[in-house]
Amino acid sequence: MKQQKKERESNLKIWAMTAATLFGVLGIFALARIPKNNELNDIKAEIQTVNKEIAAAKTNQMKNSAYQQKFDVVKAEKDARDRFLKVVPEIYTERKLSNQAKEFARWEKFLPGKQGKSFIKDYGDSYGYLKNKSTAVYFGNLTNVNHTKITVVDVTVSQNKKDVTYAWQFDYDLKLQKINSFKEIAINNQ
C-alpha cells in the first residue's frame, strides 16, 4: 500500500511538471504572438487610409451620379442618341468623295472633342456602301454621367449588295455630350 501511494505521488508529480511545462511553453508562445504597439499603429493608419479612400470614392460617386443632381438624364440620353443617329447612318451610305470636307465639319459639330474627331477620321472616310439599313443606340447602366457606356450598331448594304454590320462601344460624357473613348466591336460578317 505504501508502494502504491508512492507511485501515485510520483505520477502526480510527473503530471504536474508536464502541465507546468506545457503552460510555460503556451505562455511564451502567447507572449510572442502579442502585437507590438507600432504594428497596431501601422494597422490603424492603414485602416484610416482605406476609410478615407472609401469616403472619397463615395463622395465622387454621389457627385457624378445623375440621381443626386438636377440633371435630366432622359434628355441627355436622347441628345446623345440623336447625335449618333445623325452621324453614323450618314457615314455608311452612298456618298461622294468631293463632299468629304463638308461632311466631316458637320459631323464634328455633332461629335465634338478629340475622340469625336478621331472617330470621324477613322470611320468617316468609309465609301463603297449603297444605303444604311438601320442604326441602333443602346445605353448601359447609368452609374456616372461622365462615363456612360453606349453601344452603337449599324447595318449597311455594301456595293456587292451584302449586309455588313458594324458596332462600337463608347465611353460617353452625358454632361458635355462628347466621346471619352471608343472601340470597335468585332462582328462576324459572312
C-alpha positions in Angstrom: 0.0 0.0 0.0 2.8 2.3 0.7 4.3 1.4 -2.6 1.0 2.3 -4.4 0.9 5.6 -2.6 4.4 6.4 -3.6 3.7 5.5 -7.2 0.6 7.7 -7.2 2.5 10.6 -5.8 5.3 10.1 -8.3 2.7 10.0 -11.2 1.0 13.1 -9.8 4.4 15.0 -9.7 5.2 13.9 -13.3 1.7 15.2 -14.5 2.1 18.4 -12.5 5.6 19.0 -14.1 4.3 18.2 -17.6 1.3 20.5 -17.1 3.6 23.3 -15.8 6.0 22.9 -18.7 3.1 22.9 -21.2 1.6 26.0 -19.6 5.0 27.7 -19.7 5.5 26.9 -23.4 2.0 28.1 -24.2 2.6 31.2 -22.2 5.8 32.0 -24.1 4.0 31.3 -27.4 1.1 33.6 -26.4 3.5 36.4 -25.3 5.4 36.1 -28.6 2.1 36.5 -30.6 1.0 39.7 -28.9 1.3 42.5 -31.4 3.7 45.4 -30.7 2.3 48.9 -30.3 4.0 50.1 -33.5 2.4 47.3 -35.5 -1.0 48.2 -34.1 -0.4 51.9 -35.0 0.6 50.9 -38.6 -2.6 48.8 -38.9 -4.7 51.6 -37.5 -3.1 54.1 -40.0 -3.8 51.7 -42.9 -7.5 51.4 -41.8 -7.8 55.1 -41.7 -6.3 55.5 -45.1 -8.6 52.9 -46.6 -11.6 54.6 -44.9 -10.6 57.9 -46.4 -10.3 56.4 -49.8 -13.8 54.8 -49.4 -15.3 58.1 -48.3 -13.6 59.9 -51.3 -14.9 57.3 -53.7 -18.4 57.6 -52.3 -18.3 61.4 -52.5 -17.1 61.2 -56.1 -19.8 58.7 -57.0 -22.5 60.8 -55.4 -21.2 63.9 -57.1 -21.2 62.3 -60.5 -24.5 60.4 -60.1 -27.3 61.6 -62.2 -29.7 60.9 -59.4 -28.1 63.4 -57.0 -28.1 66.3 -59.3 -30.6 68.3 -61.2 -29.7 66.6 -64.4 -32.2 65.5 -67.0 -30.9 62.0 -67.8 -33.7 61.3 -70.3 -33.0 64.5 -72.3 -29.2 63.9 -72.2 -29.6 60.3 -73.5 -32.0 61.5 -76.2 -29.5 64.1 -77.2 -26.7 61.6 -77.3 -28.8 59.1 -79.3 -29.7 61.9 -81.8 -26.1 62.8 -82.3 -25.1 59.2 -83.1 -28.1 58.8 -85.4 -27.2 61.9 -87.4 -23.6 60.8 -88.0 -23.3 57.0 -88.2 -26.0 56.4 -90.8 -24.6 59.1 -93.0 -21.1 57.6 -92.8 -22.4 54.2 -94.1 -24.5 55.3 -97.0 -23.7 56.3 -100.6 -21.6 59.4 -100.6 -19.4 61.5 -102.9 -15.7 62.0 -102.2 -16.0 65.7 -103.1 -18.3 66.3 -100.2 -16.0 64.8 -97.5 -14.6 68.0 -96.0 -18.1 69.5 -95.6 -19.4 66.2 -94.1 -16.5 66.0 -91.6 -17.1 69.6 -90.5 -20.8 69.0 -90.0 -20.2 65.7 -88.2 -17.7 67.2 -85.8 -20.5 69.6 -84.6 -22.4 66.5 -83.5 -19.5 64.6 -82.1 -17.2 67.3 -80.7 -13.9 66.8 -78.9 -10.7 64.9 -79.6 -12.3 61.5 -79.6 -15.2 62.6 -81.7 -12.7 63.8 -84.4 -10.8 60.6 -84.0 -14.0 58.5 -84.6 -14.9 60.6 -87.6 -11.4 60.4 -89.0 -11.2 56.6 -88.5 -14.6 55.8 -89.9 -15.8 58.9 -91.9 -13.8 58.0 -95.0 -15.9 54.8 -95.5 -17.1 54.5 -99.0 -18.5 51.7 -101.0 -21.9 51.5 -99.4 -25.3 51.8 -101.2 -27.5 52.6 -98.2 -27.8 52.4 -94.5 -30.4 49.8 -93.3 -30.5 50.5 -89.6 -28.6 52.1 -86.7 -29.4 51.3 -83.1 -28.1 53.1 -80.0 -28.0 51.2 -76.6 -27.2 52.7 -73.2 -25.6 50.7 -70.4 -26.4 51.0 -66.7 -26.1 54.6 -65.7 -23.8 55.0 -62.7 -21.8 58.0 -63.7 -23.0 60.7 -66.1 -19.4 61.5 -67.1 -18.7 57.9 -68.1 -21.8 56.3 -69.7 -21.4 53.1 -71.8 -23.1 53.4 -75.1 -23.2 50.7 -77.8 -23.9 51.7 -81.4 -24.8 49.0 -84.0 -25.1 49.8 -87.7 -26.3 47.6 -90.6 -25.5 48.8 -94.1 -25.6 47.4 -97.6 -22.3 47.3 -99.4 -21.8 47.8 -103.1 -21.8 44.0 -103.6 -25.4 44.1 -102.1 -24.5 42.2 -98.9 -25.5 43.4 -95.4 -22.5 44.5 -93.3 -22.8 45.1 -89.6 -20.5 47.4 -87.6 -20.6 48.1 -83.9 -18.8 50.3 -81.4 -18.6 50.6 -77.6 -18.4 54.2 -76.4 -17.4 55.7 -73.1 -19.6 58.9 -73.3 -19.9 62.0 -71.2 -23.6 62.9 -71.0 -22.9 66.2 -69.3 -20.6 67.5 -72.0 -22.1 65.4 -74.8 -18.8 64.2 -76.1 -17.0 60.9 -76.5 -14.4 60.0 -73.9 -13.2 56.9 -75.7 -14.4 54.2 -78.1 -13.5 50.8 -79.5 -14.9 48.8 -82.4 -16.7 45.6 -81.5 -15.7 42.7 -83.8 -18.7 41.3 -85.6 -18.5 38.3 -87.9 -20.0 39.4 -91.2 -20.4 36.5 -93.5 
